[in-house]
């Protein structure tokens, strides 16, 4: 045992210590309130303070800064007492030389990074508490009541931390099911109460298909031969009296009878008269056992089509009834206006159609815009300029707001 001790002493002999006044590369003496769990991960930097001071003083005044992912360390030597001096020994294993260097002590302060973000909030809370305390002590009765009401309405968010993840998960789950902007736009297009349309139409005649308004089977079923063979206008009025054509429809029928070369147009005009008469039906008419008869002797296929297309079936207190909702009313008006456009070279006076249906002109103009119509100045036979709603391409619908 003695031999080993002598070898250690002989092999580990240390040269006399020397004192080095060079402070450029001096190790620093640092005290930490909490020693880092991973000291090697903390990187410290030294900064010189007092740029306006003399060189000797500036070398001695320093700031040491270090940080981890969660903590910050800051310390300086500005408050050191000059009567207390610290010396650090640096031992070189290769030369067996011990060097002594004078160093100041740096007392490090620790700051949690996340708390720095809320520092201004905490100051504001302290100021509010101070103002409330002054208000309670010296404020008026109204002011004290306002302070108490405000304190009652303050939400304590500390208890919400436990359910934060649950709330966030529920929000994310609901947000994932919300439709996109494009899906909302497509849904709005499909929800329009108008006939099927061709968005790529190159001319107004290609936008709406007349067979979507009146089917070929309905067209063939419409009786028109007696009207076609009538010799006078009074005979025609007598035959059409059960249908009660409006002024706009009657004018078109009168022109068609003068030429008598387009039986398809005549049938379409009669069908338009059925649509307009159906628009004025009340609930008792819709729930009648003879809807075709109330339409002025319309064929059964026409009556069934109108009931299926423009009414809905519901039970009210045990009573089974048909009704025409406001949305279905708008749909019927859109079909009427579309057929008017097809029969009048895709330009109509919406105000005249509105008067025939007994609705406001603005309402009919809105329906025309929903169909893709725009206001145009059109000259009549007398050369006067009048406003008309004209179907135009490319087809543009008004934007809907949610």
Buried (B, 14 or more C-beta within 10 A) or exposed (E): EEEEEEEEEEEEEEEEEEEEEEEEEBEBBBEBEEEBEEEEEBEBEEEEBEEEEEEEEBEBBBBBBBBBEEBBBBBBBEEBEEEEEEEEEEEEEEEEBBBEBEBBBBBBEBEEEEEEEEEEEEEEEEEEEEEBEEBEEEBEEEBBEBBEEEEEEEEEEEEEEEEEEEEEEEEEEEEEEEEEEEEEEEEBEEEBBBBEBEEEBEEBBEBBBBEEBBBEEBBEBBEBEEBBEBEEEEEBBEBBEBBBBBEBBBEBBEEBBEEEEEBEBBBBBBBBBBBBBBBEBEEEBBBBEEBBEBBBEBBEBBBBBBBEEBBEEEEEEEEEBBEBEEEBBBBBBBBBBBBBBBBBEBBBBBBBBBBBBEBEBEBBBBBBBBBBBEEEEBEEEEEEEEEBBBBBBEBEBEEEEE
